[in-house]
Amino acid sequence: MQGLQASMAELNTAQPKPMMLKGENFHFWVREVELAMDAALISTEQLHVVFTLSSLGGWAKAWAYTREVTSPVVLQPGISSFLLANYEYHQGSRFLACKQGNRGMHEYIQEMQVLAASLVRKPLPEHIKMTVFMDGLKVGPSRKQLFRVHVKTMEDGQRLTI
């Protein structure tokens, strides 16, 4: 038990913020917890569960503690239930419909990157990302330049427009 308490004392230095279900990207939160666990060299399943539980907030925390979760096998599907139904479908739709509009180029590029990164299970092919990015740009010099130069990835296209 003292070994577990000593390990928990080390965890306190690398804890991410508690998960907030409104306005947060679940996949980014999971990745943040994984990176923190790697940084703290947490290797046992029991410590993974303890660390993840300490990072939860709101309804997810209440659910986990009432279920007395002790295994990652139980924890992962339960946390996934807090996602919106068809989460990745909604993110994909937002990506495909994204337009620059009245926003600046940097703001548009940042939103495109966040939306593309949120499609972790079924990422879109690069040629589709590039087509959506080009289609969403306002008519102007950046868009004309992208049509002249045939770039293969969305990142290359974004670098060219800036």
Number of C-alpha atoms within 10 A of each C-alpha: 6 7 8 12 10 10 15 15 10 14 20 12 10 14 17 18 13 15 21 16 16 7 6 10 16 20 16 14 18 16 11 15 21 16 14 19 20 11 11 16 12 18 10 8 13 15 19 18 19 17 22 24 19 17 19 21 16 11 13 19 18 13 17 19 11 8 12 11 17 17 14 16 11 14 18 13 10 16 17 13 10 13 14 11 10 9 14 18 12 13 17 19 12 15 23 19 12 18 20 20 11 8 11 10 16 13 11 19 23 12 16 24 16 14 20 19 14 20 18 12 8 10 13 15 10 13 13 13 22 21 15 18 25 21 16 19 20 17 11 8 10 17 18 14 13 18 12 8 10 10 15 13 16 23 16 13 24 22 9 14 17 9
